[in-house]
Amino acid sequence: MTYFTATKPISDATYQDFALGNRTILGGEADSFTYASSNPYQLIRVIGSGFTYENGRVVSGSPTAIIGTTAGEIDFEVRLYGEKIATFNALSPADQISYLFRGNDYIATNNQKTSPTNDVLYGGAGNDTISGGQGSDTLDGGAGDDTILLPFRQSDAHISYGMQGQVIVDGPSGAHKILSNFEHFQFTDAVLEKGTLPPAETPAYGVYRFYDTHTGDHFYTTSTVEKQQILQTLPWYTYEGIPWAAPVKGADTVDVFRFFDTASNAHFFTTSVSERDQVLKTAPSYKYEGVAFEAYADAGAPGGVTLERFYNTQTGQHHFAGNAEEANGINHGAAGPGWVDEGKAFTVHLPTDTLLFA
């Protein structure tokens, strides 16, 4: 281990160590130092009083600013205000990682508006203000009353939520920020409190729709494996995208049963257990294929859309219309002759940005 020690106040000093291994620098009162390694992309400048810098970390003391440079140019700057810092870790200007556990801290890249680096910042205890710049960052305010600075307008951002309750903010430039334990979200044009963020969208599975050009049948699946298999092996099936979504199975959902009619080469879907059992008993050409996906038990579920079911008396096919305009068109002959409106089928979910496996 290589040691550099300054036991009395100094205005500025540069320590250069081109050897591998750990390094410890002990600062006196009101010290600042620049540490340069053999890697030109790791140049760390620490300003403060009575701090200890060891192997890329300030492990004790009170630094007030830490500046990282790349090839002589300032790449990021982290300013720290508050009580003594337990740990500050700045390993790489390209992907800055820092940990602060006490005090009211201000943590930010040097140029919040243009910095593209991907940062991981932890505020710890205290009332912290954190910004990761324009990169795709993982930021945690920790305990206290914390503020995240976001370098774009709230109107240009998309807000969603992670499985562990993280707030996920996607900016207009492609920045993807995963945020935890923040009470205030400060955009360039607005400040949102945690309680005023948009509500979480219901997670749902995208339902893939295919059109069979041989029979005119529509086929639906939520399985990405089945989707890929059809794309690779059934060229006469035309992929038509995601017309609607299926909710995640829960206490408020019912199963959608799938059949394949070997006589018409068409598929049939129903949520009715009695209809399923009746088909099994009386329609031998219908082969039961199990549960296709879920539907809402309540037709009034938030975000839900109830499908209209049609039956073609000439071809034996069924079709599900996802909106009133489509249903009205079929009823007035837009899809050709033979279609009979059988009424409401089941309630699915409108497609959203939080689709699973879409």
TADA-V891955 format. One record per residue. N is the residue number from 0. PSI is psi in degrees with one decimal (NA if undefined). OMEGA is omega in whole degrees, -180 to 180 (none if undefined). NEAR is the number of other ideal C-beta (glycine too) atoms within 10 Angstrom. Layout:
{{N/PSI/OMEGA/NEAR} {N/PSI/OMEGA/NEAR}}
//
This chain:
{{0/138.0/179/8} {1/133.1/-177/12} {2/137.9/168/11} {3/129.1/-175/16} {4/131.2/173/10} {5/113.7/-173/16} {6/-4.7/177/9} {7/162.5/-176/7} {8/137.1/174/11} {9/148.2/-177/14} {10/-37.6/-179/7} {11/141.1/178/10} {12/152.8/178/14} {13/127.8/177/11} {14/126.7/179/14} {15/128.9/-179/11} {16/113.5/-176/15} {17/13.0/178/8} {18/156.1/176/8} {19/161.4/176/9} {20/-176.7/-177/8} {21/153.4/178/10} {22/138.1/176/18} {23/130.0/178/15} {24/123.3/180/22} {25/120.3/-179/17} {26/145.5/174/28} {27/-149.8/-179/15} {28/136.3/174/12} {29/41.3/-179/13} {30/159.6/164/23} {31/148.0/178/20} {32/157.2/174/20} {33/126.4/180/16} {34/123.2/180/19} {35/126.6/176/17} {36/-177.9/178/16} {37/-15.4/177/10} {38/114.9/-177/9} {39/-11.4/-180/11} {40/2.3/177/13} {41/94.4/178/18} {42/111.6/-173/22} {43/129.4/177/20} {44/125.2/-179/19} {45/131.8/179/24} {46/129.7/-179/19} {47/-156.4/-178/23} {48/130.4/173/16} {49/35.2/-177/15} {50/161.6/173/24} {51/125.0/-179/15} {52/119.2/-176/26} {53/121.3/174/15} {54/50.3/177/12} {55/4.8/-177/18} {56/139.5/164/16} {57/109.0/-172/25} {58/-10.5/175/16} {59/167.3/177/17} {60/-168.7/-174/20} {61/74.4/173/17} {62/144.7/178/25} {63/-15.3/176/16} {64/141.9/173/14} {65/124.6/-177/24} {66/126.5/175/20} {67/138.6/-180/23} {68/155.5/176/20} {69/115.5/178/16} {70/42.1/175/9} {71/-8.6/180/9} {72/141.3/179/9} {73/124.3/-178/14} {74/-38.7/174/21} {75/156.1/177/24} {76/131.5/178/16} {77/121.7/179/24} {78/133.6/-175/16} {79/127.2/177/25} {80/140.3/176/15} {81/-151.0/-178/17} {82/-177.3/-179/14} {83/141.8/-178/16} {84/125.3/179/25} {85/-47.3/-178/16} {86/135.0/168/15} {87/127.4/-175/25} {88/113.9/178/16} {89/89.5/-172/21} {90/-35.3/-174/16} {91/129.2/176/16} {92/-25.9/-178/23} {93/-39.3/178/16} {94/87.5/-172/12} {95/131.5/177/26} {96/122.7/-178/15} {97/148.7/-178/24} {98/124.8/177/18} {99/131.7/-173/26} {100/-10.6/-179/18} {101/155.3/173/16} {102/169.4/176/20} {103/106.4/-167/18} {104/151.3/170/30} {105/119.0/-175/17} {106/121.9/-179/25} {107/152.5/170/20} {108/159.9/-175/26} {109/-42.8/180/19} {110/95.4/-174/16} {111/-27.2/-174/15} {112/-25.3/-174/11} {113/-11.8/-176/11} {114/123.1/-179/22} {115/5.9/-174/14} {116/152.1/178/22} {117/113.3/-170/18} {118/152.0/170/25} {119/112.8/-174/17} {120/133.6/179/25} {121/122.1/-177/22} {122/-27.2/-178/30} {123/-153.3/-179/21} {124/161.4/-180/18} {125/170.5/179/20} {126/97.3/-169/17} {127/151.5/172/30} {128/122.6/-172/20} {129/138.9/172/26} {130/136.1/177/23} {131/4.2/-178/28} {132/-151.1/-174/23} {133/0.6/-178/24} {134/-179.9/174/20} {135/107.0/-166/16} {136/154.4/169/24} {137/112.2/-170/17} {138/135.0/-178/26} {139/118.6/-180/20} {140/-19.9/-178/26} {141/-158.2/179/21} {142/161.1/179/14} {143/-171.0/-179/16} {144/98.4/-166/12} {145/149.5/-179/26} {146/133.9/173/18} {147/130.4/177/27} {148/122.7/-178/19} {149/120.6/-170/24} {150/41.6/176/21} {151/169.2/-177/18} {152/146.9/178/13} {153/-32.5/-180/16} {154/-18.1/179/10} {155/0.3/-175/14} {156/151.2/171/18} {157/127.2/-176/12} {158/128.0/175/18} {159/-171.4/-172/16} {160/142.2/179/16} {161/171.2/-177/12} {162/-25.6/179/6} {163/17.5/176/7} {164/6.2/178/9} {165/148.3/171/18} {166/124.8/-178/22} {167/120.3/-178/14} {168/122.2/176/23} {169/122.8/-179/17} {170/171.7/-176/19} {171/-22.3/-179/12} {172/5.3/-179/12} {173/-1.4/178/10} {174/135.4/-178/20} {175/108.4/-174/14} {176/126.2/178/24} {177/114.6/-169/16} {178/133.7/178/23} {179/143.2/171/18} {180/45.1/172/20} {181/139.3/179/23} {182/-22.9/-177/14} {183/135.1/-179/16} {184/101.5/-173/22} {185/104.3/174/17} {186/175.3/-180/19} {187/-18.1/-178/14} {188/-1.9/-177/10} {189/157.6/173/13} {190/123.3/178/12} {191/136.5/173/17} {192/155.8/-177/10} {193/-37.9/-178/13} {194/-11.3/-179/6} {195/7.9/177/9} {196/154.9/178/13} {197/144.8/180/11} {198/153.9/179/8} {199/137.6/175/13} {200/149.0/-180/17} {201/123.6/177/17} {202/139.7/-177/16} {203/158.7/177/24} {204/129.7/175/23} {205/134.9/177/22} {206/115.8/-179/24} {207/134.7/180/23} {208/133.8/176/18} {209/150.2/175/22} {210/123.3/179/14} {211/107.8/-177/18} {212/-15.8/178/11} {213/-39.8/-173/9} {214/-17.6/-174/17} {215/7.6/-179/16} {216/147.9/171/23} {217/136.5/-179/18} {218/140.0/-176/21} {219/139.2/176/19} {220/149.9/172/21} {221/-2.1/-176/22} {222/120.5/176/14} {223/-31.9/178/14} {224/-46.6/180/9} {225/-39.0/178/14} {226/-49.5/-179/17} {227/-37.7/179/11} {228/-41.6/178/12} {229/-44.3/-180/18} {230/-34.1/-176/13} {231/-26.1/-171/8} {232/-14.7/-178/8} {233/79.6/-174/13} {234/-19.3/179/9} {235/-4.3/173/10} {236/118.9/179/17} {237/124.1/-180/11} {238/128.4/-176/12} {239/8.2/176/12} {240/-155.0/-175/11} {241/96.2/-178/15} {242/-28.3/178/21} {243/-179.1/-175/20} {244/163.4/179/26} {245/133.7/180/24} {246/157.6/174/23} {247/139.9/-177/15} {248/132.0/180/13} {249/-170.8/-178/9} {250/-20.9/-177/5} {251/16.4/-179/12} {252/163.2/175/19} {253/156.4/-180/18} {254/143.6/170/17} {255/116.6/-176/20} {256/142.9/-177/21} {257/135.7/175/20} {258/152.4/171/22} {259/122.8/-179/16} {260/109.7/-178/19} {261/-17.3/179/11} {262/-40.4/-177/10} {263/-4.1/-175/18} {264/40.3/-180/15} {265/160.7/180/22} {266/151.9/-179/22} {267/137.1/-178/23} {268/139.9/177/21} {269/149.7/173/21} {270/-6.3/-176/18} {271/119.5/178/13} {272/-40.2/-180/11} {273/-37.9/178/8} {274/-40.3/176/12} {275/-48.9/-178/18} {276/-35.6/179/11} {277/-41.2/178/12} {278/-42.4/-180/19} {279/-34.2/-177/14} {280/-33.1/-168/8} {281/-9.4/-176/8} {282/83.1/-175/13} {283/-20.8/179/10} {284/-12.2/179/12} {285/116.1/180/19} {286/123.0/-178/12} {287/127.9/-178/12} {288/9.4/175/13} {289/-163.2/-179/8} {290/124.4/-179/11} {291/-48.2/-180/22} {292/-171.5/-178/23} {293/156.6/172/23} {294/161.6/179/24} {295/139.6/175/24} {296/-29.8/-179/15} {297/120.8/-180/11} {298/-17.7/180/12} {299/17.2/-179/8} {300/139.0/179/18} {301/132.9/-180/11} {302/4.0/-176/16} {303/156.2/173/19} {304/128.0/-178/17} {305/125.7/-177/16} {306/144.6/175/21} {307/132.5/-178/20} {308/133.5/178/19} {309/147.8/177/22} {310/131.9/179/15} {311/115.1/-176/20} {312/-16.2/-179/10} {313/-34.5/-175/9} {314/-16.8/-177/16} {315/11.2/-178/17} {316/156.4/172/22} {317/149.8/177/22} {318/147.4/-179/21} {319/119.0/180/20} {320/132.4/-175/21} {321/-2.2/179/18} {322/163.5/-175/13} {323/-34.4/-179/9} {324/-44.8/179/9} {325/-43.5/180/18} {326/-41.5/179/18} {327/-39.0/179/13} {328/-42.8/179/13} {329/-41.3/180/18} {330/-22.2/-180/15} {331/20.6/171/9} {332/7.7/-177/10} {333/-27.3/-179/11} {334/9.1/-179/16} {335/179.5/-176/11} {336/164.3/171/8} {337/-2.7/-176/14} {338/129.4/178/22} {339/128.9/179/11} {340/116.1/-179/14} {341/5.6/176/12} {342/-164.1/-176/8} {343/134.9/-178/11} {344/-72.7/179/21} {345/167.1/-174/23} {346/122.4/179/22} {347/-164.7/-176/28} {348/143.6/173/26} {349/144.5/177/15} {350/137.9/-179/19} {351/173.1/178/15} {352/-8.3/-179/10} {353/24.7/179/15} {354/137.9/175/18} {355/129.6/176/13} {356/31.3/179/11} {357/NA/none/17}}
//
